[in-house]
């Protein structure tokens, strides 16, 4: 397995994931602050009702819900900036 650009793709993935999580967390924290409430503005989308597969002895529930906020977008941009500095 060779890396062409010398940068690790797993590092990018982990940085993006941490940027999304930390951005969402910051967006939730700032939702009650009047000057920073715009960071929690966003859109949620996904399945309204989860899909349930009942196999008799095994029940599997599939569901997906994604909430994108301005803070999570800022977190992704910061993660990309940090990755480019590496």
LINFEN-V585328 format. One record per helix or strand of 3 or more residues. SS is the DSSP state (H for helix, E for strand). FROM is the first residue (numbers start at 0). TO is the last residue. If there is no record, write none. Layout:
BEGIN
ss=SS from=FROM to=TO
ss=SS from=FROM to=TO
END
This chain:
BEGIN
ss=H from=8 to=31
ss=H from=36 to=39
ss=E from=41 to=45
ss=E from=50 to=53
ss=E from=58 to=61
ss=E from=64 to=68
ss=H from=69 to=84
END
